[in-house]
Each structure stands twice: as structure tokens, then as C-alpha cells.
């Protein structure tokens, strides 16, 4: 008897992990964005985080198997 993994549910779990990591990275930048002298730099850093996680999201969506998802999670 073998174990069958529902790939769509596995992707949903990995997306949840991605969202949590993204939130962690945004937290200090959210505070800096409210400080006028640091707002521009904070917004640039926030955009870099958005871009990074957009790529990761695309990689999750394109993953063909659990091994690829595991690699993505380990890279977070």
C-alpha cells in the first residue's frame, strides 16, 4: 500500500508557509514605512520582498511533485 499525496492540498500548505514567511519579513518594514525619513527606503525594501515572494509563488504553482515543494519550503 502506498501513500498518495494530494498535490493541490500540498501546494495550499506550502502557500500558507510562504505567506507566514512573507509576513515575518514585512513586519519590520511596516514599522519603518510609517517613519517619514525611512518611508522611501522601506517601500523599496517592501517591493523587493513582494518580488521575491511572487517568484516563490509562481514556483509553488508550477511544482509538479512533492519533492519540488519540499525544496521550496527548505529554501524559505
N, C-alpha and C positions, 0 to 999 in steps of 0.2 A: 504494500500500500504506500503510495507516495503522497506528499503534501502538495496541494495546488494553491498557489498564491493568486489572489485576485489583484491583478496589476493596477486596475483603476483605484482600488482602495489603498493599495500600497503607495501610489502616487499622491493620493489625498493626504496620507500620513506624512509623506516627505514634504509636501507643500506646507503643512502645519508647522513642521520643524523649521522650514525656510522662513516662514512668517515670524516665528519666535526669534530666530537669529537676527532677522532684519530689524525687528523691534528693539532688540538689545543694542544694535549699532546706532539706531536712530535716537535713543534716549538722551545721550549727552549732547547730540547735535540739536535736538529740540529745545533744550535749555539755552544753548548758545545762540540759536536763531532769534531768541527774544531780547538779546542784548544788542542794541543798535550798532555798537562798534564791531561786533563779531558776526552780525547777521549775514553779510555778503559771503564771507568765508564759510560760514556754517551751511548756507544754502548750496554752495558749490560742493561741499563735502556730502550733503544730503543727496544731491544729484548723482554723485559717484556711487553712493550706496544703492540708490534706485537702479542705476545702470547695472551694477554688479548682480543684484538680485533678479533683475529682468532676464539676464543671461542664464542664471541658475534655473529660473522658472521655465525657460524655453528648453533647457537640458532635461528637466524633470518630465516635461510634456513629451519630449522626443524619446525618452528612455524606452528601450524595448524589453527590458527584463529587470529582475530584482537585483542582479549584480551591478548594473549601471546605477540604480537608485542607491544602493549601498555605498558605492563610490562617491556619489554626490553628497550623501549625508556625512560621510567621513571627511569630505573637503570643507564642510561648513565650519 
